Amino acid sequence: MLGTDTFPLRVSAQGHIVNDKKTPSGSSLFDAAGRASLMGLHMVSGIIVGTLMGYGLDRWLGTYPWCSAVGLVFGVGAGFRNVWVDAKSLIRQDERESAHKKPPSGGLF
């Protein structure tokens, strides 16, 4: 029988993947590499989807370079937006983690 600790990842209400299992600090390099590759994937996927939608409109309407170019521009914008949202999420997560690690104030120093 599988326990709940077998699957440490879950999807939050906002649609983000959450890791419920605490990882040792030695895996922070792999965590950072994974996050960077995910941000790159989000950038590229926005560009690909925008360009393909523009190309599909071009084939349907017979206006070849125009809709593809507009789709490319919108895809680049969507890709940058995806990276921006990922970066804001990482900053918020880092702020929450650093707030838990701060020593209690009120001492002599």
C-alpha positions, 0 to 999 in steps of 0.5 A: 500500500502506498502512503502519502509520503511516497508522492511528495509533489502536489498541485496547489489551488493556483495550479503550481506544483508544490513539494511537501517533502523537505529536501536537504540543502545539498540538493539546492543546485539541482533545485535551481537547475530545475527551476531555470530549465522550467522557466526556459521551457515556459519561454520557448513554449509561449513562442512556439504556441504563438507562432503556430497559431499565427501560421494556422491563421495564415493558412486559413486566411491566406495571408502568409507572413502577417499572422505568423509575425503577429503570432510570434510577437504575441508568443514572445510577449507570452513567454516573457510573461510566463518567465515573469510570473515564475520569477515572482513566484520564486521570489515570494517563495524565497522570502517565505523561506528566509522569514522562517530562518530569521533568528528571533529579535529582541536580544542584546545584539 
